[in-house]
Amino acid sequence: MDLRLEPVTPDNVLDACRLKVEPRQEEFVAPVAVSLAEAYAQPTTAWPRLVYDGERLVGFIMGGFDPASPVDFFRCGIWRLNIAAGHQRAGYGRFAVEELCAEARRRGQNRVTVLWVPHPDGPEQFYLRTGFTPTGQTFHGQVVAERFLDRD
């Protein structure tokens, strides 16, 4: 595998917008196009990246970095993670999460958060396997979880 994250550019934005998750997951994660619109509206906070394996686009992750946010779980976190249908359970999601955590460390952060809708088809088990722990908080019906980062 030749994995890397790339910024969204005019050359790859259409491919990004075409990325689709498994149909059963569509109710739990916004389409990439919606995420990119949110990133456009929050350019100093949003960190959208595409996940490539070689030349093949396999996913999208968007982090949010706003250390001054009055809401602690919005200071540094995963806003979206979309792994393309047919490419899940191949390590792409874990790679994307680890790269976002590395970016958080570069920015001096020691905690990353994520929110998810509790549901059997939701991402809870994935996030638990990648080191996130529920905080006991909820936000608009979503579980708030955190992962503390080791310093390099």
C-alpha positions in Angstrom: 0.0 0.0 0.0 1.2 3.5 -0.9 -1.0 5.6 1.5 -0.9 9.3 1.7 -3.2 12.3 2.4 -3.6 15.1 -0.1 -5.3 18.4 0.0 -8.4 19.0 -2.0 -7.5 20.8 -5.2 -9.3 21.9 -8.4 -7.8 18.8 -10.0 -9.3 16.3 -7.5 -12.4 18.0 -6.1 -14.8 16.3 -8.6 -13.5 12.9 -7.7 -13.7 13.8 -4.0 -17.4 14.7 -4.5 -18.1 11.4 -6.2 -16.7 9.3 -3.3 -19.5 7.3 -1.7 -19.6 5.2 1.5 -21.6 2.0 1.9 -25.3 2.6 1.4 -26.1 1.5 5.0 -23.7 4.2 6.3 -25.1 7.2 4.4 -27.4 8.3 7.2 -24.4 8.6 9.6 -21.9 10.7 7.6 -22.5 13.7 5.4 -21.4 13.4 1.7 -18.0 14.8 0.9 -19.5 17.6 -1.1 -21.3 18.8 2.1 -18.1 18.6 4.1 -16.2 20.6 1.5 -18.9 23.3 1.6 -18.5 23.4 5.4 -14.7 23.6 4.9 -15.1 26.5 2.5 -17.2 28.3 5.0 -14.6 27.7 7.8 -11.3 27.9 6.1 -9.2 28.7 9.2 -10.6 25.8 11.2 -11.4 23.0 8.7 -8.7 20.6 7.6 -10.1 18.5 4.7 -7.8 15.8 3.2 -8.2 13.0 0.6 -6.9 9.5 1.3 -5.1 7.9 -1.6 -3.6 4.4 -2.0 -1.3 5.0 -4.9 -3.3 6.8 -7.5 -6.7 5.5 -6.2 -8.9 7.8 -4.1 -10.2 5.6 -1.2 -11.3 8.1 1.4 -11.8 11.5 2.9 -11.1 12.9 6.4 -11.8 16.3 7.7 -10.4 17.6 11.0 -11.3 20.7 12.8 -8.6 22.7 14.6 -9.9 25.6 16.7 -8.0 25.8 20.0 -9.9 28.9 21.1 -13.4 27.2 20.7 -15.5 27.6 23.9 -16.7 24.0 23.4 -13.8 21.8 24.4 -14.6 19.0 22.1 -14.5 21.3 19.1 -10.9 22.4 19.7 -9.3 19.5 17.9 -11.2 16.7 16.4 -12.3 14.6 13.5 -15.3 16.1 11.8 -15.8 13.6 9.0 -14.4 10.3 7.9 -15.7 8.8 4.7 -14.0 5.6 3.4 -15.3 4.6 -0.1 -17.6 1.6 -0.5 -15.6 -1.4 -1.3 -12.5 -0.1 0.4 -13.4 -0.4 4.0 -11.7 -2.7 6.5 -8.4 -2.3 4.6 -6.7 0.0 7.0 -7.5 3.3 5.2 -9.6 4.7 8.0 -7.0 3.9 10.6 -4.3 5.5 8.4 -6.5 8.7 8.1 -7.1 8.9 11.8 -3.4 8.4 12.6 -2.4 11.1 10.1 -5.0 13.5 11.6 -3.5 12.7 15.1 0.0 13.5 13.7 -1.3 16.8 12.4 -2.8 17.5 15.8 0.6 16.8 17.5 2.3 19.1 15.0 -0.2 21.8 16.1 0.7 21.2 19.7 -2.5 19.4 20.6 -2.6 16.4 23.0 -6.3 15.4 22.6 -8.4 14.6 19.6 -12.2 14.2 19.8 -14.8 12.6 17.6 -18.6 12.4 17.7 -20.8 9.6 16.3 -24.5 8.6 16.3 -24.9 5.5 18.4 -26.3 2.8 16.0 -25.3 -0.8 15.1 -24.3 0.4 11.6 -22.5 3.5 12.9 -18.7 3.9 13.4 -18.5 3.3 17.2 -16.5 0.1 17.0 -14.1 1.6 14.6 -13.4 4.6 16.8 -13.0 2.4 19.9 -10.5 0.2 18.1 -8.5 3.3 17.1 -8.1 4.4 20.7 -11.1 6.7 21.3 -13.0 6.5 24.6 -16.5 8.0 25.2 -16.4 11.0 27.6 -19.9 10.4 28.9 -21.0 13.6 27.1 -23.5 13.7 24.2 -24.1 16.5 21.7 -27.3 16.6 19.7 -27.7 12.8 20.3 -24.1 12.0 19.3 -21.6 10.3 21.6 -18.5 12.5 22.3 -15.3 10.5 22.5 -11.7 11.5 23.0 -8.2 10.2 22.4 -5.2 11.5 24.2 -2.0 11.7 22.1 1.4 10.6 23.1 4.1 13.2 22.5 6.6 12.3 19.8 
